[in-house]
């Protein structure tokens, strides 16, 4: 994990929300994008300013794995 975010969760989520909106407009389902977006919005994880690679930690926490 980089010490300083290169591309933080807020920026990634903005792009994901744009993609999901375009998918809705074009009637194209984007289930993987929707799932990834859910990982980035896990309540209480306080990840907004961290590098989006933090998704690895979210998946580990959800699986009960500590790192």
MOPAC internal coordinates of N, CA, C and O (Angstrom, degrees):
PM7 1SCF
backbone

  N    0.0000 0     0.00 0     0.00 0    0    0    0
  C    1.4420 1     0.00 0     0.00 0    1    0    0
  C    1.5284 1   108.71 1     0.00 0    2    1    0
  O    1.2310 1   120.11 1   -53.42 1    3    2    1
  N    1.3089 1   117.40 1   126.58 1    3    2    1
  C    1.4613 1   118.49 1   178.65 1    5    3    2
  C    1.5265 1   111.30 1   -65.78 1    6    5    3
  O    1.2310 1   120.81 1   -33.44 1    7    6    5
  N    1.3271 1   116.06 1   146.56 1    7    6    5
  C    1.4653 1   119.91 1   178.60 1    9    7    6
  C    1.5199 1   111.00 1   -64.67 1   10    9    7
  O    1.2310 1   120.53 1   143.45 1   11   10    9
  N    1.3201 1   116.59 1   -36.55 1   11   10    9
  C    1.4635 1   121.55 1   177.49 1   13   11   10
  C    1.5255 1   108.28 1  -116.51 1   14   13   11
  O    1.2310 1   120.45 1   -44.11 1   15   14   13
  N    1.3158 1   116.74 1   135.89 1   15   14   13
  C    1.4603 1   120.23 1  -177.65 1   17   15   14
  C    1.5206 1   111.08 1   -63.65 1   18   17   15
  O    1.2310 1   120.70 1   -49.16 1   19   18   17
  N    1.3144 1   116.27 1   130.84 1   19   18   17
  C    1.4591 1   121.22 1   174.76 1   21   19   18
  C    1.5226 1   109.17 1   -87.69 1   22   21   19
  O    1.2310 1   121.11 1   144.85 1   23   22   21
  N    1.3359 1   115.48 1   -35.15 1   23   22   21
  C    1.4646 1   122.47 1   179.16 1   25   23   22
  C    1.5157 1   104.90 1  -148.55 1   26   25   23
  O    1.2310 1   120.37 1   -79.74 1   27   26   25
  N    1.3299 1   116.90 1   100.26 1   27   26   25
  C    1.4602 1   118.71 1  -169.97 1   29   27   26
  C    1.5306 1   113.33 1   -78.92 1   30   29   27
  O    1.2310 1   121.29 1   -10.84 1   31   30   29
  N    1.3094 1   115.14 1   169.16 1   31   30   29
  C    1.4601 1   122.72 1  -176.24 1   33   31   30
  C    1.5307 1   110.65 1   -58.74 1   34   33   31
  O    1.2310 1   119.72 1   139.92 1   35   34   33
  N    1.3279 1   118.14 1   -40.08 1   35   34   33
  C    1.4701 1   120.16 1   179.32 1   37   35   34
  C    1.5249 1   111.60 1   -60.41 1   38   37   35
  O    1.2310 1   120.23 1   137.05 1   39   38   37
  N    1.3283 1   117.17 1   -42.95 1   39   38   37
  C    1.4688 1   120.12 1   179.32 1   41   39   38
  C    1.5297 1   110.70 1   -66.71 1   42   41   39
  O    1.2310 1   120.61 1   137.81 1   43   42   41
  N    1.3343 1   116.45 1   -42.19 1   43   42   41
  C    1.4592 1   119.99 1   179.30 1   45   43   42
  C    1.5206 1   110.82 1   -63.27 1   46   45   43
  O    1.2310 1   120.79 1   137.41 1   47   46   45
  N    1.3225 1   116.10 1   -42.59 1   47   46   45
  C    1.4600 1   119.43 1  -178.37 1   49   47   46
  C    1.5274 1   111.07 1   -66.14 1   50   49   47
  O    1.2310 1   120.23 1   142.25 1   51   50   49
  N    1.3294 1   117.16 1   -37.75 1   51   50   49
  C    1.4697 1   120.19 1   176.50 1   53   51   50
  C    1.5221 1   109.51 1   -57.11 1   54   53   51
  O    1.2310 1   120.31 1   134.34 1   55   54   53
  N    1.3306 1   117.01 1   -45.66 1   55   54   53
  C    1.4603 1   120.52 1  -179.79 1   57   55   54
  C    1.5244 1   111.81 1   -66.56 1   58   57   55
  O    1.2310 1   120.36 1   141.42 1   59   58   57
  N    1.3251 1   116.91 1   -38.58 1   59   58   57
  C    1.4631 1   119.91 1   178.67 1   61   59   58
  C    1.5270 1   111.25 1   -65.10 1   62   61   59
  O    1.2310 1   120.66 1   138.99 1   63   62   61
  N    1.3263 1   116.34 1   -41.01 1   63   62   61
  C    1.4640 1   119.73 1   178.92 1   65   63   62
  C    1.5283 1   110.92 1   -65.04 1   66   65   63
  O    1.2310 1   120.23 1   142.85 1   67   66   65
  N    1.3323 1   117.17 1   -37.15 1   67   66   65
  C    1.4714 1   120.20 1   175.57 1   69   67   66
  C    1.5323 1   110.55 1   -63.16 1   70   69   67
  O    1.2310 1   120.70 1   136.88 1   71   70   69
  N    1.3296 1   116.27 1   -43.12 1   71   70   69
  C    1.4658 1   120.25 1   178.89 1   73   71   70
  C    1.5241 1   111.23 1   -64.12 1   74   73   71
  O    1.2310 1   120.31 1   136.93 1   75   74   73
  N    1.3308 1   117.01 1   -43.07 1   75   74   73
  C    1.4661 1   120.28 1   179.35 1   77   75   74
  C    1.5249 1   111.51 1   -63.54 1   78   77   75
  O    1.2310 1   120.41 1   140.56 1   79   78   77
  N    1.3245 1   116.82 1   -39.44 1   79   78   77
  C    1.4655 1   120.27 1   177.81 1   81   79   78
  C    1.5225 1   111.01 1   -64.98 1   82   81   79
  O    1.2310 1   120.18 1   137.38 1   83   82   81
  N    1.3141 1   117.27 1   -42.62 1   83   82   81
  C    1.4608 1   120.06 1   177.98 1   85   83   82
  C    1.5245 1   110.50 1   -64.19 1   86   85   83
  O    1.2310 1   120.50 1   139.90 1   87   86   85
  N    1.3251 1   116.65 1   -40.10 1   87   86   85
  C    1.4590 1   120.22 1   176.61 1   89   87   86
  C    1.5215 1   111.48 1   -59.30 1   90   89   87
  O    1.2310 1   120.57 1   138.07 1   91   90   89
  N    1.3299 1   116.51 1   -41.93 1   91   90   89
  C    1.4767 1   119.99 1   177.21 1   93   91   90
  C    1.5255 1   111.04 1   -62.88 1   94   93   91
  O    1.2310 1   120.68 1   135.81 1   95   94   93
  N    1.3336 1   116.31 1   -44.19 1   95   94   93
  C    1.4677 1   120.68 1  -179.06 1   97   95   94
  C    1.5250 1   111.67 1   -62.97 1   98   97   95
  O    1.2310 1   120.47 1   143.93 1   99   98   97
  N    1.3250 1   116.70 1   -36.07 1   99   98   97
  C    1.4626 1   121.49 1  -177.89 1  101   99   98
  C    1.5266 1   113.04 1   -94.51 1  102  101   99
  O    1.2310 1   121.06 1  -178.04 1  103  102  101
  N    1.3313 1   115.58 1     1.96 1  103  102  101
  C    1.4674 1   121.47 1  -178.67 1  105  103  102
  C    1.5347 1   111.52 1    58.63 1  106  105  103
  O    1.2310 1   121.21 1  -137.04 1  107  106  105
  N    1.3360 1   115.30 1    42.96 1  107  106  105
  C    1.4620 1   122.23 1   178.30 1  109  107  106
  C    1.5282 1   107.84 1  -115.36 1  110  109  107
  O    1.2310 1   120.04 1   -63.50 1  111  110  109
  N    1.3236 1   117.53 1   116.50 1  111  110  109
  C    1.4649 1   118.83 1   179.57 1  113  111  110
  C    1.5309 1   110.99 1   -70.50 1  114  113  111
  O    1.2310 1   120.94 1   -40.46 1  115  114  113
  N    1.3219 1   115.80 1   139.54 1  115  114  113
  C    1.4598 1   122.05 1   178.65 1  117  115  114
  C    1.5350 1   108.97 1  -129.20 1  118  117  115
  O    1.2310 1   120.21 1  -113.39 1  119  118  117
  N    1.3387 1   117.21 1    66.61 1  119  118  117
  C    1.4664 1   119.66 1  -174.74 1  121  119  118
  C    1.5284 1   113.94 1   -63.88 1  122  121  119
  O    1.2310 1   119.87 1   144.10 1  123  122  121
  N    1.3164 1   117.85 1   -35.90 1  123  122  121
  C    1.4627 1   119.54 1  -179.96 1  125  123  122
  C    1.5218 1   110.74 1   -69.19 1  126  125  123
  O    1.2310 1   120.24 1   141.27 1  127  126  125
  N    1.3120 1   117.14 1   -38.73 1  127  126  125
  C    1.4605 1   121.29 1   177.12 1  129  127  126
  C    1.5216 1   110.03 1   -64.42 1  130  129  127
  O    1.2310 1   120.32 1   137.58 1  131  130  129
  N    1.3286 1   117.00 1   -42.42 1  131  130  129
  C    1.4639 1   120.63 1   178.88 1  133  131  130
  C    1.5280 1   110.82 1   -62.82 1  134  133  131
  O    1.2310 1   120.23 1   139.54 1  135  134  133
  N    1.3197 1   117.17 1   -40.46 1  135  134  133
  C    1.4642 1   120.92 1   178.78 1  137  135  134
  C    1.5281 1   110.94 1   -66.19 1  138  137  135
  O    1.2310 1   120.42 1   134.70 1  139  138  137
  N    1.3145 1   116.80 1   -45.30 1  139  138  137
  C    1.4620 1   120.20 1   178.44 1  141  139  138
  C    1.5229 1   110.79 1   -60.85 1  142  141  139
  O    1.2310 1   120.41 1   140.32 1  143  142  141
  N    1.3230 1   116.83 1   -39.68 1  143  142  141
  C    1.4553 1   121.06 1   177.66 1  145  143  142
  C    1.5221 1   110.76 1   -61.56 1  146  145  143
  O    1.2310 1   120.18 1   141.25 1  147  146  145
  N    1.3161 1   117.27 1   -38.75 1  147  146  145
  C    1.4737 1   120.92 1   177.70 1  149  147  146
  C    1.5276 1   111.12 1   -62.39 1  150  149  147
  O    1.2310 1   120.24 1   140.88 1  151  150  149
  N    1.3178 1   117.15 1   -39.12 1  151  150  149
  C    1.4693 1   120.15 1   178.26 1  153  151  150
  C    1.5212 1   111.19 1   -62.12 1  154  153  151
  O    1.2310 1   120.57 1   144.51 1  155  154  153
  N    1.3221 1   116.52 1   -35.49 1  155  154  153
  C    1.4622 1   120.30 1  -178.67 1  157  155  154
  C    1.5232 1   112.86 1   -77.42 1  158  157  155
  O    1.2310 1   120.20 1   164.61 1  159  158  157
  N    1.3138 1   117.22 1   -15.39 1  159  158  157
  C    1.4676 1   119.64 1  -177.83 1  161  159  158
  C    1.5202 1   112.30 1  -107.19 1  162  161  159
  O    1.2310 1   119.96 1  -163.52 1  163  162  161
  N    1.3095 1   117.67 1    16.48 1  163  162  161
  C    1.4685 1   120.15 1   179.65 1  165  163  162
  C    1.5192 1   109.31 1   -54.79 1  166  165  163
  O    1.2310 1   119.87 1   -59.66 1  167  166  165
  N    1.3209 1   117.84 1   120.34 1  167  166  165
  C    1.4680 1   120.39 1  -177.78 1  169  167  166
  C    1.5285 1   111.96 1   -64.69 1  170  169  167
  O    1.2310 1   121.62 1   -37.89 1  171  170  169
  N    1.3166 1   114.51 1   142.11 1  171  170  169
  C    1.4542 1   120.04 1   174.63 1  173  171  170
  C    1.5108 1   115.54 1    82.74 1  174  173  171
  O    1.2310 1   119.80 1   178.02 1  175  174  173
  N    1.3221 1   118.00 1    -1.98 1  175  174  173
  C    1.4573 1   118.95 1  -179.04 1  177  175  174
  C    1.5259 1   112.04 1   -86.10 1  178  177  175
  O    1.2310 1   119.42 1   162.84 1  179  178  177
  N    1.3227 1   118.71 1   -17.16 1  179  178  177
  C    1.4596 1   122.07 1   176.04 1  181  179  178
  C    1.5185 1   114.20 1    55.38 1  182  181  179
  O    1.2310 1   120.26 1  -129.18 1  183  182  181
  N    1.3289 1   117.11 1    50.82 1  183  182  181
  C    1.4580 1   121.24 1  -172.67 1  185  183  182
  C    1.5140 1   114.52 1  -103.74 1  186  185  183
  O    1.2310 1   118.87 1   179.50 1  187  186  185
  N    1.3047 1   119.76 1    -0.50 1  187  186  185
  C    1.4632 1   122.76 1  -168.22 1  189  187  186
  C    1.5204 1   114.38 1   -51.17 1  190  189  187
  O    1.2310 1   119.73 1   142.02 1  191  190  189
  N    1.3154 1   118.13 1   -37.98 1  191  190  189
  C    1.4609 1   120.39 1  -175.72 1  193  191  190
  C    1.5258 1   113.51 1   -98.98 1  194  193  191
  O    1.2310 1   120.37 1  -174.91 1  195  194  193
  N    1.3173 1   116.89 1     5.09 1  195  194  193
  C    1.4667 1   120.06 1  -179.41 1  197  195  194
  C    1.5231 1   110.29 1   -91.45 1  198  197  195
  O    1.2310 1   120.91 1   -19.55 1  199  198  197
  N    1.3213 1   115.87 1   160.45 1  199  198  197
  C    1.4520 1   120.76 1   176.86 1  201  199  198
  C    1.5253 1   109.33 1   -60.61 1  202  201  199
  O    1.2310 1   120.19 1   -37.06 1  203  202  201
  N    1.3365 1   117.25 1   142.94 1  203  202  201
  C    1.4603 1   119.62 1  -175.29 1  205  203  202
  C    1.5232 1   113.26 1   -64.46 1  206  205  203
  O    1.2310 1   119.55 1   170.14 1  207  206  205
  N    1.3207 1   118.47 1    -9.86 1  207  206  205
  C    1.4620 1   121.55 1   173.93 1  209  207  206
  C    1.5288 1   111.07 1   -63.35 1  210  209  207
  O    1.2310 1   120.44 1   169.47 1  211  210  209
  N    1.3323 1   116.77 1   -10.53 1  211  210  209
  C    1.4648 1   121.75 1   177.85 1  213  211  210
  C    1.5292 1   111.47 1   -60.07 1  214  213  211
  O    1.2310 1   120.40 1   163.52 1  215  214  213
  N    1.3307 1   116.84 1   -16.48 1  215  214  213
  C    1.4691 1   120.17 1   177.18 1  217  215  214
  C    1.5253 1   110.33 1   -53.45 1  218  217  215
  O    1.2310 1   120.41 1   146.30 1  219  218  217
  N    1.3254 1   116.81 1   -33.70 1  219  218  217
  C    1.4714 1   120.18 1   176.77 1  221  219  218
  C    1.5249 1   110.08 1   -56.56 1  222  221  219
  O    1.2310 1   120.36 1   134.24 1  223  222  221
  N    1.3340 1   116.91 1   -45.76 1  223  222  221
  C    1.4664 1   120.63 1  -179.59 1  225  223  222
  C    1.5245 1   111.65 1   -65.87 1  226  225  223
  O    1.2310 1   120.25 1   142.92 1  227  226  225
  N    1.3228 1   117.13 1   -37.08 1  227  226  225
  C    1.4666 1   120.43 1   177.50 1  229  227  226
  C    1.5211 1   109.81 1   -61.46 1  230  229  227
  O    1.2310 1   120.36 1   132.68 1  231  230  229
  N    1.3271 1   116.91 1   -47.32 1  231  230  229
  C    1.4637 1   120.00 1   179.30 1  233  231  230
  C    1.5332 1   111.01 1   -62.44 1  234  233  231
  O    1.2310 1   120.49 1   141.10 1  235  234  233
  N    1.3201 1   116.67 1   -38.90 1  235  234  233
  C    1.4764 1   119.96 1   178.16 1  237  235  234
  C    1.5320 1   110.20 1   -63.40 1  238  237  235
  O    1.2310 1   120.08 1   134.29 1  239  238  237
  N    1.3354 1   117.44 1   -45.71 1  239  238  237
  C    1.4662 1   119.92 1   178.92 1  241  239  238
  C    1.5203 1   111.56 1   -61.58 1  242  241  239
  O    1.2310 1   120.62 1   137.81 1  243  242  241
  N    1.3438 1   116.41 1   -42.19 1  243  242  241
  C    1.4616 1   119.89 1  -179.55 1  245  243  242
  C    1.5282 1   111.32 1   -64.45 1  246  245  243
  O    1.2310 1   120.71 1   151.31 1  247  246  245
  N    1.3200 1   116.24 1   -28.69 1  247  246  245
  C    1.4648 1   121.60 1  -178.57 1  249  247  246
  C    1.5311 1   112.21 1   -89.65 1  250  249  247
  O    1.2310 1   120.67 1   174.36 1  251  250  249
  N    1.3373 1   116.33 1    -5.64 1  251  250  249
  C    1.4612 1   119.56 1  -178.84 1  253  251  250
  C    1.5169 1   113.20 1    80.08 1  254  253  251
  O    1.2310 1   120.38 1  -162.29 1  255  254  253
  N    1.3283 1   116.87 1    17.71 1  255  254  253
  C    1.4574 1   121.70 1  -179.75 1  257  255  254
  C    1.5198 1   108.42 1   -98.51 1  258  257  255
  O    1.2310 1   120.67 1   -47.98 1  259  258  257
  N    1.3256 1   116.33 1   132.02 1  259  258  257
  C    1.4555 1   118.64 1   174.90 1  261  259  258
  C    1.5062 1   109.09 1  -101.80 1  262  261  259
  O    1.2310 1   121.12 1   -27.26 1  263  262  261
  N    1.3231 1   115.46 1   152.74 1  263  262  261
  C    1.4697 1   117.22 1  -179.19 1  265  263  262
  C    1.4772 1   110.36 1  -125.26 1  266  265  263
  O    1.2310 1   120.10 1   180.00 1  267  266  265

